[in-house]
Amino acid sequence: ALVASAVAAEQVLDLVERGVGDFHFYTMNRADLVFAVCHMIGIRSHEAEAAGSAAA
């Protein structure tokens, strides 16, 4: 699962560098992988952001 997340994150970052700005992920009942990809590319949930700012 870690390899799949890393490869997907690399592909997304490559697409961003090429000008793609919008993405849609199909989770196929594997939301944990999409969550990991989002985390790797710097996208955090609102709950995680709120928890982080509350801890600061």
PDBQT receptor file of N, H, CA, C and O in Angstrom, charges set to zero:
ATOM      1  N   ALA A   1       0.830  -1.201   0.000  1.00  0.00    +0.000 N 
ATOM      2  CA  ALA A   1       0.000   0.000   0.000  1.00  0.00    +0.000 C 
ATOM      3  C   ALA A   1       0.867   1.254   0.000  1.00  0.00    +0.000 C 
ATOM      4  O   ALA A   1       0.517   2.257  -0.623  1.00  0.00    +0.000 OA
ATOM      5  N   LEU A   2       1.994   1.196   0.697  1.00  0.00    +0.000 N 
ATOM      6  H   LEU A   2       2.278   0.381   1.203  1.00  0.00    +0.000 HD
ATOM      7  CA  LEU A   2       2.877   2.357   0.749  1.00  0.00    +0.000 C 
ATOM      8  C   LEU A   2       3.456   2.671  -0.628  1.00  0.00    +0.000 C 
ATOM      9  O   LEU A   2       3.557   3.836  -1.014  1.00  0.00    +0.000 OA
ATOM     10  N   VAL A   3       3.833   1.636  -1.359  1.00  0.00    +0.000 N 
ATOM     11  H   VAL A   3       3.752   0.690  -1.045  1.00  0.00    +0.000 HD
ATOM     12  CA  VAL A   3       4.385   1.839  -2.704  1.00  0.00    +0.000 C 
ATOM     13  C   VAL A   3       3.326   2.445  -3.620  1.00  0.00    +0.000 C 
ATOM     14  O   VAL A   3       3.614   3.371  -4.378  1.00  0.00    +0.000 OA
ATOM     15  N   ALA A   4       2.115   1.930  -3.552  1.00  0.00    +0.000 N 
ATOM     16  H   ALA A   4       1.881   1.178  -2.937  1.00  0.00    +0.000 HD
ATOM     17  CA  ALA A   4       1.031   2.455  -4.393  1.00  0.00    +0.000 C 
ATOM     18  C   ALA A   4       0.770   3.925  -4.083  1.00  0.00    +0.000 C 
ATOM     19  O   ALA A   4       0.577   4.728  -4.996  1.00  0.00    +0.000 OA
ATOM     20  N   SER A   5       0.764   4.277  -2.815  1.00  0.00    +0.000 N 
ATOM     21  H   SER A   5       0.921   3.625  -2.073  1.00  0.00    +0.000 HD
ATOM     22  CA  SER A   5       0.547   5.671  -2.426  1.00  0.00    +0.000 C 
ATOM     23  C   SER A   5       1.678   6.559  -2.925  1.00  0.00    +0.000 C 
ATOM     24  O   SER A   5       1.436   7.661  -3.416  1.00  0.00    +0.000 OA
ATOM     25  N   ALA A   6       2.907   6.081  -2.800  1.00  0.00    +0.000 N 
ATOM     26  H   ALA A   6       3.103   5.185  -2.402  1.00  0.00    +0.000 HD
ATOM     27  CA  ALA A   6       4.065   6.864  -3.235  1.00  0.00    +0.000 C 
ATOM     28  C   ALA A   6       4.046   7.083  -4.748  1.00  0.00    +0.000 C 
ATOM     29  O   ALA A   6       4.335   8.182  -5.221  1.00  0.00    +0.000 OA
ATOM     30  N   VAL A   7       3.708   6.050  -5.496  1.00  0.00    +0.000 N 
ATOM     31  H   VAL A   7       3.473   5.157  -5.112  1.00  0.00    +0.000 HD
ATOM     32  CA  VAL A   7       3.652   6.170  -6.962  1.00  0.00    +0.000 C 
ATOM     33  C   VAL A   7       2.543   7.138  -7.363  1.00  0.00    +0.000 C 
ATOM     34  O   VAL A   7       2.747   7.995  -8.223  1.00  0.00    +0.000 OA
ATOM     35  N   ALA A   8       1.392   7.006  -6.754  1.00  0.00    +0.000 N 
ATOM     36  H   ALA A   8       1.227   6.310  -6.056  1.00  0.00    +0.000 HD
ATOM     37  CA  ALA A   8       0.274   7.896  -7.081  1.00  0.00    +0.000 C 
ATOM     38  C   ALA A   8       0.611   9.343  -6.729  1.00  0.00    +0.000 C 
ATOM     39  O   ALA A   8       0.310  10.254  -7.500  1.00  0.00    +0.000 OA
ATOM     40  N   ALA A   9       1.231   9.558  -5.573  1.00  0.00    +0.000 N 
ATOM     41  H   ALA A   9       1.475   8.817  -4.947  1.00  0.00    +0.000 HD
ATOM     42  CA  ALA A   9       1.613  10.912  -5.172  1.00  0.00    +0.000 C 
ATOM     43  C   ALA A   9       2.616  11.499  -6.160  1.00  0.00    +0.000 C 
ATOM     44  O   ALA A   9       2.522  12.674  -6.515  1.00  0.00    +0.000 OA
ATOM     45  N   GLU A  10       3.565  10.697  -6.601  1.00  0.00    +0.000 N 
ATOM     46  H   GLU A  10       3.642   9.742  -6.312  1.00  0.00    +0.000 HD
ATOM     47  CA  GLU A  10       4.552  11.151  -7.584  1.00  0.00    +0.000 C 
ATOM     48  C   GLU A  10       3.870  11.551  -8.894  1.00  0.00    +0.000 C 
ATOM     49  O   GLU A  10       4.231  12.556  -9.507  1.00  0.00    +0.000 OA
ATOM     50  N   GLN A  11       2.890  10.761  -9.314  1.00  0.00    +0.000 N 
ATOM     51  H   GLN A  11       2.597   9.945  -8.816  1.00  0.00    +0.000 HD
ATOM     52  CA  GLN A  11       2.169  11.075 -10.549  1.00  0.00    +0.000 C 
ATOM     53  C   GLN A  11       1.384  12.375 -10.412  1.00  0.00    +0.000 C 
ATOM     54  O   GLN A  11       1.371  13.195 -11.330  1.00  0.00    +0.000 OA
ATOM     55  N   VAL A  12       0.735  12.563  -9.275  1.00  0.00    +0.000 N 
ATOM     56  H   VAL A  12       0.745  11.897  -8.529  1.00  0.00    +0.000 HD
ATOM     57  CA  VAL A  12      -0.038  13.786  -9.051  1.00  0.00    +0.000 C 
ATOM     58  C   VAL A  12       0.888  14.999  -9.075  1.00  0.00    +0.000 C 
ATOM     59  O   VAL A  12       0.584  15.997  -9.728  1.00  0.00    +0.000 OA
ATOM     60  N   LEU A  13       2.010  14.918  -8.371  1.00  0.00    +0.000 N 
ATOM     61  H   LEU A  13       2.257  14.106  -7.841  1.00  0.00    +0.000 HD
ATOM     62  CA  LEU A  13       2.942  16.043  -8.339  1.00  0.00    +0.000 C 
ATOM     63  C   LEU A  13       3.496  16.349  -9.728  1.00  0.00    +0.000 C 
ATOM     64  O   LEU A  13       3.711  17.513 -10.068  1.00  0.00    +0.000 OA
ATOM     65  N   ASP A  14       3.729  15.316 -10.528  1.00  0.00    +0.000 N 
ATOM     66  H   ASP A  14       3.554  14.371 -10.251  1.00  0.00    +0.000 HD
ATOM     67  CA  ASP A  14       4.186  15.520 -11.899  1.00  0.00    +0.000 C 
ATOM     68  C   ASP A  14       3.118  16.250 -12.711  1.00  0.00    +0.000 C 
ATOM     69  O   ASP A  14       3.429  17.165 -13.474  1.00  0.00    +0.000 OA
ATOM     70  N   LEU A  15       1.873  15.847 -12.547  1.00  0.00    +0.000 N 
ATOM     71  H   LEU A  15       1.621  15.104 -11.928  1.00  0.00    +0.000 HD
ATOM     72  CA  LEU A  15       0.780  16.510 -13.263  1.00  0.00    +0.000 C 
ATOM     73  C   LEU A  15       0.623  17.964 -12.824  1.00  0.00    +0.000 C 
ATOM     74  O   LEU A  15       0.340  18.834 -13.647  1.00  0.00    +0.000 OA
ATOM     75  N   VAL A  16       0.804  18.230 -11.534  1.00  0.00    +0.000 N 
ATOM     76  H   VAL A  16       1.033  17.523 -10.865  1.00  0.00    +0.000 HD
ATOM     77  CA  VAL A  16       0.730  19.604 -11.030  1.00  0.00    +0.000 C 
ATOM     78  C   VAL A  16       1.812  20.451 -11.693  1.00  0.00    +0.000 C 
ATOM     79  O   VAL A  16       1.555  21.578 -12.116  1.00  0.00    +0.000 OA
ATOM     80  N   GLU A  17       3.018  19.904 -11.780  1.00  0.00    +0.000 N 
ATOM     81  H   GLU A  17       3.227  18.988 -11.437  1.00  0.00    +0.000 HD
ATOM     82  CA  GLU A  17       4.117  20.629 -12.435  1.00  0.00    +0.000 C 
ATOM     83  C   GLU A  17       3.812  20.920 -13.901  1.00  0.00    +0.000 C 
ATOM     84  O   GLU A  17       4.322  21.888 -14.465  1.00  0.00    +0.000 OA
ATOM     85  N   ARG A  18       2.988  20.088 -14.509  1.00  0.00    +0.000 N 
ATOM     86  H   ARG A  18       2.574  19.302 -14.050  1.00  0.00    +0.000 HD
ATOM     87  CA  ARG A  18       2.636  20.266 -15.922  1.00  0.00    +0.000 C 
ATOM     88  C   ARG A  18       1.380  21.116 -16.110  1.00  0.00    +0.000 C 
ATOM     89  O   ARG A  18       0.898  21.280 -17.230  1.00  0.00    +0.000 OA
ATOM     90  N   GLY A  19       0.850  21.657 -15.007  1.00  0.00    +0.000 N 
ATOM     91  H   GLY A  19       1.242  21.524 -14.097  1.00  0.00    +0.000 HD
ATOM     92  CA  GLY A  19      -0.259  22.591 -15.112  1.00  0.00    +0.000 C 
ATOM     93  C   GLY A  19      -1.631  22.062 -14.754  1.00  0.00    +0.000 C 
ATOM     94  O   GLY A  19      -2.607  22.810 -14.802  1.00  0.00    +0.000 OA
ATOM     95  N   VAL A  20      -1.732  20.799 -14.399  1.00  0.00    +0.000 N 
ATOM     96  H   VAL A  20      -0.939  20.190 -14.361  1.00  0.00    +0.000 HD
ATOM     97  CA  VAL A  20      -3.035  20.250 -14.006  1.00  0.00    +0.000 C 
ATOM     98  C   VAL A  20      -3.327  20.708 -12.577  1.00  0.00    +0.000 C 
ATOM     99  O   VAL A  20      -2.482  20.574 -11.693  1.00  0.00    +0.000 OA
ATOM    100  N   GLY A  21      -4.517  21.244 -12.357  1.00  0.00    +0.000 N 
ATOM    101  H   GLY A  21      -5.205  21.353 -13.075  1.00  0.00    +0.000 HD
ATOM    102  CA  GLY A  21      -4.833  21.786 -11.047  1.00  0.00    +0.000 C 
ATOM    103  C   GLY A  21      -5.967  21.099 -10.316  1.00  0.00    +0.000 C 
ATOM    104  O   GLY A  21      -6.158  21.332  -9.122  1.00  0.00    +0.000 OA
ATOM    105  N   ASP A  22      -6.714  20.269 -10.992  1.00  0.00    +0.000 N 
ATOM    106  H   ASP A  22      -6.559  20.080 -11.961  1.00  0.00    +0.000 HD
ATOM    107  CA  ASP A  22      -7.866  19.618 -10.370  1.00  0.00    +0.000 C 
ATOM    108  C   ASP A  22      -7.752  18.113 -10.529  1.00  0.00    +0.000 C 
ATOM    109  O   ASP A  22      -7.364  17.607 -11.583  1.00  0.00    +0.000 OA
ATOM    110  N   PHE A  23      -8.100  17.408  -9.459  1.00  0.00    +0.000 N 
ATOM    111  H   PHE A  23      -8.415  17.819  -8.603  1.00  0.00    +0.000 HD
ATOM    112  CA  PHE A  23      -8.008  15.949  -9.463  1.00  0.00    +0.000 C 
ATOM    113  C   PHE A  23      -9.251  15.349  -8.833  1.00  0.00    +0.000 C 
ATOM    114  O   PHE A  23      -9.884  15.956  -7.969  1.00  0.00    +0.000 OA
ATOM    115  N   HIS A  24      -9.584  14.175  -9.270  1.00  0.00    +0.000 N 
ATOM    116  H   HIS A  24      -9.071  13.682  -9.972  1.00  0.00    +0.000 HD
ATOM    117  CA  HIS A  24     -10.680  13.409  -8.683  1.00  0.00    +0.000 C 
ATOM    118  C   HIS A  24     -10.164  11.992  -8.480  1.00  0.00    +0.000 C 
ATOM    119  O   HIS A  24      -9.725  11.341  -9.428  1.00  0.00    +0.000 OA
ATOM    120  N   PHE A  25     -10.220  11.524  -7.252  1.00  0.00    +0.000 N 
ATOM    121  H   PHE A  25     -10.577  12.053  -6.482  1.00  0.00    +0.000 HD
ATOM    122  CA  PHE A  25      -9.742  10.180  -6.940  1.00  0.00    +0.000 C 
ATOM    123  C   PHE A  25     -10.930   9.250  -6.710  1.00  0.00    +0.000 C 
ATOM    124  O   PHE A  25     -11.846   9.583  -5.958  1.00  0.00    +0.000 OA
ATOM    125  N   TYR A  26     -10.913   8.115  -7.342  1.00  0.00    +0.000 N 
ATOM    126  H   TYR A  26     -10.169   7.845  -7.952  1.00  0.00    +0.000 HD
ATOM    127  CA  TYR A  26     -11.885   7.062  -7.069  1.00  0.00    +0.000 C 
ATOM    128  C   TYR A  26     -11.278   6.170  -5.996  1.00  0.00    +0.000 C 
ATOM    129  O   TYR A  26     -10.194   5.618  -6.190  1.00  0.00    +0.000 OA
ATOM    130  N   THR A  27     -11.961   6.024  -4.870  1.00  0.00    +0.000 N 
ATOM    131  H   THR A  27     -12.841   6.472  -4.712  1.00  0.00    +0.000 HD
ATOM    132  CA  THR A  27     -11.382   5.277  -3.755  1.00  0.00    +0.000 C 
ATOM    133  C   THR A  27     -11.516   3.771  -3.909  1.00  0.00    +0.000 C 
ATOM    134  O   THR A  27     -10.693   3.020  -3.386  1.00  0.00    +0.000 OA
ATOM    135  N   MET A  28     -12.542   3.321  -4.618  1.00  0.00    +0.000 N 
ATOM    136  H   MET A  28     -13.211   3.931  -5.043  1.00  0.00    +0.000 HD
ATOM    137  CA  MET A  28     -12.757   1.877  -4.807  1.00  0.00    +0.000 C 
ATOM    138  C   MET A  28     -12.643   1.119  -3.472  1.00  0.00    +0.000 C 
ATOM    139  O   MET A  28     -12.013   0.064  -3.388  1.00  0.00    +0.000 OA
ATOM    140  N   ASN A  29     -13.266   1.686  -2.444  1.00  0.00    +0.000 N 
ATOM    141  H   ASN A  29     -13.777   2.543  -2.512  1.00  0.00    +0.000 HD
ATOM    142  CA  ASN A  29     -13.260   1.114  -1.090  1.00  0.00    +0.000 C 
ATOM    143  C   ASN A  29     -11.862   1.050  -0.484  1.00  0.00    +0.000 C 
ATOM    144  O   ASN A  29     -11.610   0.243   0.410  1.00  0.00    +0.000 OA
ATOM    145  N   ARG A  30     -10.961   1.889  -0.961  1.00  0.00    +0.000 N 
ATOM    146  H   ARG A  30     -11.166   2.545  -1.688  1.00  0.00    +0.000 HD
ATOM    147  CA  ARG A  30      -9.605   1.965  -0.422  1.00  0.00    +0.000 C 
ATOM    148  C   ARG A  30      -9.295   3.418  -0.057  1.00  0.00    +0.000 C 
ATOM    149  O   ARG A  30      -8.283   3.976  -0.482  1.00  0.00    +0.000 OA
ATOM    150  N   ALA A  31     -10.167   4.008   0.722  1.00  0.00    +0.000 N 
ATOM    151  H   ALA A  31     -10.989   3.555   1.067  1.00  0.00    +0.000 HD
ATOM    152  CA  ALA A  31     -10.011   5.411   1.087  1.00  0.00    +0.000 C 
ATOM    153  C   ALA A  31      -8.693   5.669   1.803  1.00  0.00    +0.000 C 
ATOM    154  O   ALA A  31      -8.161   6.778   1.743  1.00  0.00    +0.000 OA
ATOM    155  N   ASP A  32      -8.160   4.651   2.480  1.00  0.00    +0.000 N 
ATOM    156  H   ASP A  32      -8.591   3.750   2.528  1.00  0.00    +0.000 HD
ATOM    157  CA  ASP A  32      -6.885   4.821   3.181  1.00  0.00    +0.000 C 
ATOM    158  C   ASP A  32      -5.753   5.166   2.215  1.00  0.00    +0.000 C 
ATOM    159  O   ASP A  32      -4.866   5.949   2.556  1.00  0.00    +0.000 OA
ATOM    160  N   LEU A  33      -5.775   4.592   1.020  1.00  0.00    +0.000 N 
ATOM    161  H   LEU A  33      -6.495   3.956   0.743  1.00  0.00    +0.000 HD
ATOM    162  CA  LEU A  33      -4.743   4.903   0.028  1.00  0.00    +0.000 C 
ATOM    163  C   LEU A  33      -4.867   6.344  -0.466  1.00  0.00    +0.000 C 
ATOM    164  O   LEU A  33      -3.864   7.044  -0.600  1.00  0.00    +0.000 OA
ATOM    165  N   VAL A  34      -6.082   6.779  -0.733  1.00  0.00    +0.000 N 
ATOM    166  H   VAL A  34      -6.897   6.210  -0.624  1.00  0.00    +0.000 HD
ATOM    167  CA  VAL A  34      -6.291   8.148  -1.197  1.00  0.00    +0.000 C 
ATOM    168  C   VAL A  34      -5.938   9.133  -0.089  1.00  0.00    +0.000 C 
ATOM    169  O   VAL A  34      -5.359  10.186  -0.357  1.00  0.00    +0.000 OA
ATOM    170  N   PHE A  35      -6.281   8.802   1.142  1.00  0.00    +0.000 N 
ATOM    171  H   PHE A  35      -6.752   7.947   1.359  1.00  0.00    +0.000 HD
ATOM    172  CA  PHE A  35      -5.914   9.646   2.274  1.00  0.00    +0.000 C 
ATOM    173  C   PHE A  35      -4.397   9.782   2.357  1.00  0.00    +0.000 C 
ATOM    174  O   PHE A  35      -3.883  10.877   2.586  1.00  0.00    +0.000 OA
ATOM    175  N   ALA A  36      -3.681   8.676   2.171  1.00  0.00    +0.000 N 
ATOM    176  H   ALA A  36      -4.099   7.787   1.985  1.00  0.00    +0.000 HD
ATOM    177  CA  ALA A  36      -2.215   8.698   2.214  1.00  0.00    +0.000 C 
ATOM    178  C   ALA A  36      -1.646   9.546   1.084  1.00  0.00    +0.000 C 
ATOM    179  O   ALA A  36      -0.710  10.316   1.300  1.00  0.00    +0.000 OA
ATOM    180  N   VAL A  37      -2.201   9.413  -0.117  1.00  0.00    +0.000 N 
ATOM    181  H   VAL A  37      -2.961   8.788  -0.293  1.00  0.00    +0.000 HD
ATOM    182  CA  VAL A  37      -1.734  10.217  -1.253  1.00  0.00    +0.000 C 
ATOM    183  C   VAL A  37      -1.932  11.700  -0.950  1.00  0.00    +0.000 C 
ATOM    184  O   VAL A  37      -1.021  12.504  -1.147  1.00  0.00    +0.000 OA
ATOM    185  N   CYS A  38      -3.102  12.053  -0.478  1.00  0.00    +0.000 N 
ATOM    186  H   CYS A  38      -3.841  11.400  -0.318  1.00  0.00    +0.000 HD
ATOM    187  CA  CYS A  38      -3.378  13.452  -0.155  1.00  0.00    +0.000 C 
ATOM    188  C   CYS A  38      -2.414  13.967   0.906  1.00  0.00    +0.000 C 
ATOM    189  O   CYS A  38      -1.914  15.087   0.806  1.00  0.00    +0.000 OA
ATOM    190  N   HIS A  39      -2.158  13.162   1.906  1.00  0.00    +0.000 N 
ATOM    191  H   HIS A  39      -2.564  12.252   1.987  1.00  0.00    +0.000 HD
ATOM    192  CA  HIS A  39      -1.223  13.546   2.963  1.00  0.00    +0.000 C 
ATOM    193  C   HIS A  39       0.176  13.759   2.382  1.00  0.00    +0.000 C 
ATOM    194  O   HIS A  39       0.862  14.714   2.747  1.00  0.00    +0.000 OA
ATOM    195  N   MET A  40       0.595  12.880   1.491  1.00  0.00    +0.000 N 
ATOM    196  H   MET A  40       0.039  12.104   1.195  1.00  0.00    +0.000 HD
ATOM    197  CA  MET A  40       1.936  12.971   0.889  1.00  0.00    +0.000 C 
ATOM    198  C   MET A  40       2.108  14.224   0.036  1.00  0.00    +0.000 C 
ATOM    199  O   MET A  40       3.206  14.776  -0.039  1.00  0.00    +0.000 OA
ATOM    200  N   ILE A  41       1.040  14.673  -0.604  1.00  0.00    +0.000 N 
ATOM    201  H   ILE A  41       0.148  14.225  -0.543  1.00  0.00    +0.000 HD
ATOM    202  CA  ILE A  41       1.161  15.845  -1.472  1.00  0.00    +0.000 C 
ATOM    203  C   ILE A  41       0.786  17.135  -0.746  1.00  0.00    +0.000 C 
ATOM    204  O   ILE A  41       0.760  18.205  -1.355  1.00  0.00    +0.000 OA
ATOM    205  N   GLY A  42       0.498  17.040   0.545  1.00  0.00    +0.000 N 
ATOM    206  H   GLY A  42       0.519  16.171   1.039  1.00  0.00    +0.000 HD
ATOM    207  CA  GLY A  42       0.278  18.231   1.350  1.00  0.00    +0.000 C 
ATOM    208  C   GLY A  42      -1.156  18.660   1.535  1.00  0.00    +0.000 C 
ATOM    209  O   GLY A  42      -1.414  19.761   2.020  1.00  0.00    +0.000 OA
ATOM    210  N   ILE A  43      -2.093  17.815   1.161  1.00  0.00    +0.000 N 
ATOM    211  H   ILE A  43      -1.883  16.920   0.767  1.00  0.00    +0.000 HD
ATOM    212  CA  ILE A  43      -3.507  18.130   1.366  1.00  0.00    +0.000 C 
ATOM    213  C   ILE A  43      -3.939  17.499   2.680  1.00  0.00    +0.000 C 
ATOM    214  O   ILE A  43      -3.802  16.292   2.881  1.00  0.00    +0.000 OA
ATOM    215  N   ARG A  44      -4.462  18.330   3.569  1.00  0.00    +0.000 N 
ATOM    216  H   ARG A  44      -4.573  19.310   3.406  1.00  0.00    +0.000 HD
ATOM    217  CA  ARG A  44      -4.895  17.842   4.876  1.00  0.00    +0.000 C 
ATOM    218  C   ARG A  44      -6.390  18.100   5.036  1.00  0.00    +0.000 C 
ATOM    219  O   ARG A  44      -6.944  19.018   4.430  1.00  0.00    +0.000 OA
ATOM    220  N   SER A  45      -7.027  17.284   5.853  1.00  0.00    +0.000 N 
ATOM    221  H   SER A  45      -6.577  16.538   6.345  1.00  0.00    +0.000 HD
ATOM    222  CA  SER A  45      -8.451  17.484   6.120  1.00  0.00    +0.000 C 
ATOM    223  C   SER A  45      -8.630  18.704   7.019  1.00  0.00    +0.000 C 
ATOM    224  O   SER A  45      -7.697  19.113   7.711  1.00  0.00    +0.000 OA
ATOM    225  N   HIS A  46      -9.804  19.271   7.008  1.00  0.00    +0.000 N 
ATOM    226  H   HIS A  46     -10.561  18.939   6.446  1.00  0.00    +0.000 HD
ATOM    227  CA  HIS A  46     -10.092  20.421   7.862  1.00  0.00    +0.000 C 
ATOM    228  C   HIS A  46      -9.948  20.044   9.330  1.00  0.00    +0.000 C 
ATOM    229  O   HIS A  46      -9.508  20.865  10.135  1.00  0.00    +0.000 OA
ATOM    230  N   GLU A  47     -10.314  18.813   9.693  1.00  0.00    +0.000 N 
ATOM    231  H   GLU A  47     -10.672  18.147   9.039  1.00  0.00    +0.000 HD
ATOM    232  CA  GLU A  47     -10.195  18.365  11.071  1.00  0.00    +0.000 C 
ATOM    233  C   GLU A  47      -8.732  18.321  11.499  1.00  0.00    +0.000 C 
ATOM    234  O   GLU A  47      -8.402  18.724  12.614  1.00  0.00    +0.000 OA
ATOM    235  N   ALA A  48      -7.858  17.840  10.629  1.00  0.00    +0.000 N 
ATOM    236  H   ALA A  48      -8.126  17.513   9.723  1.00  0.00    +0.000 HD
ATOM    237  CA  ALA A  48      -6.432  17.764  10.948  1.00  0.00    +0.000 C 
ATOM    238  C   ALA A  48      -5.838  19.164  11.081  1.00  0.00    +0.000 C 
ATOM    239  O   ALA A  48      -5.008  19.408  11.957  1.00  0.00    +0.000 OA
ATOM    240  N   GLU A  49      -6.263  20.086  10.211  1.00  0.00    +0.000 N 
ATOM    241  H   GLU A  49      -6.937  19.888   9.499  1.00  0.00    +0.000 HD
ATOM    242  CA  GLU A  49      -5.775  21.458  10.290  1.00  0.00    +0.000 C 
ATOM    243  C   GLU A  49      -6.220  22.104  11.597  1.00  0.00    +0.000 C 
ATOM    244  O   GLU A  49      -5.439  22.800  12.246  1.00  0.00    +0.000 OA
ATOM    245  N   ALA A  50      -7.475  21.873  11.982  1.00  0.00    +0.000 N 
ATOM    246  H   ALA A  50      -8.109  21.308  11.454  1.00  0.00    +0.000 HD
ATOM    247  CA  ALA A  50      -7.997  22.450  13.216  1.00  0.00    +0.000 C 
ATOM    248  C   ALA A  50      -7.266  21.883  14.426  1.00  0.00    +0.000 C 
ATOM    249  O   ALA A  50      -6.949  22.618  15.361  1.00  0.00    +0.000 OA
ATOM    250  N   ALA A  51      -7.000  20.591  14.413  1.00  0.00    +0.000 N 
ATOM    251  H   ALA A  51      -7.258  19.994  13.653  1.00  0.00    +0.000 HD
ATOM    252  CA  ALA A  51      -6.287  19.967  15.525  1.00  0.00    +0.000 C 
ATOM    253  C   ALA A  51      -4.862  20.500  15.606  1.00  0.00    +0.000 C 
ATOM    254  O   ALA A  51      -4.343  20.721  16.699  1.00  0.00    +0.000 OA
ATOM    255  N   GLY A  52      -4.234  20.707  14.465  1.00  0.00    +0.000 N 
ATOM    256  H   GLY A  52      -4.657  20.528  13.576  1.00  0.00    +0.000 HD
ATOM    257  CA  GLY A  52      -2.871  21.227  14.435  1.00  0.00    +0.000 C 
ATOM    258  C   GLY A  52      -2.792  22.650  14.948  1.00  0.00    +0.000 C 
ATOM    259  O   GLY A  52      -1.860  22.992  15.676  1.00  0.00    +0.000 OA
ATOM    260  N   SER A  53      -3.756  23.491  14.581  1.00  0.00    +0.000 N 
ATOM    261  H   SER A  53      -4.513  23.214  13.989  1.00  0.00    +0.000 HD
ATOM    262  CA  SER A  53      -3.726  24.877  15.036  1.00  0.00    +0.000 C 
ATOM    263  C   SER A  53      -4.115  24.982  16.504  1.00  0.00    +0.000 C 
ATOM    264  O   SER A  53      -3.673  25.902  17.192  1.00  0.00    +0.000 OA
ATOM    265  N   ALA A  54      -4.934  24.058  16.996  1.00  0.00    +0.000 N 
ATOM    266  H   ALA A  54      -5.293  23.310  16.437  1.00  0.00    +0.000 HD
ATOM    267  CA  ALA A  54      -5.306  24.062  18.406  1.00  0.00    +0.000 C 
ATOM    268  C   ALA A  54      -4.128  23.650  19.275  1.00  0.00    +0.000 C 
ATOM    269  O   ALA A  54      -4.014  24.096  20.417  1.00  0.00    +0.000 OA
ATOM    270  N   ALA A  55      -3.250  22.801  18.746  1.00  0.00    +0.000 N 
ATOM    271  H   ALA A  55      -3.343  22.438  17.818  1.00  0.00    +0.000 HD
ATOM    272  CA  ALA A  55      -2.092  22.333  19.505  1.00  0.00    +0.000 C 
ATOM    273  C   ALA A  55      -0.991  23.388  19.540  1.00  0.00    +0.000 C 
ATOM    274  O   ALA A  55      -0.125  23.348  20.414  1.00  0.00    +0.000 OA
ATOM    275  N   ALA A  56      -1.016  24.328  18.601  1.00  0.00    +0.000 N 
ATOM    276  H   ALA A  56      -1.719  24.361  17.891  1.00  0.00    +0.000 HD
ATOM    277  CA  ALA A  56       0.064  25.337  18.512  1.00  0.00    +0.000 C 
ATOM    278  C   ALA A  56      -0.094  26.449  19.505  1.00  0.00    +0.000 C 
ATOM    279  O   ALA A  56       0.731  27.361  19.548  1.00  0.00    +0.000 OA
TER     280      ALA A  56
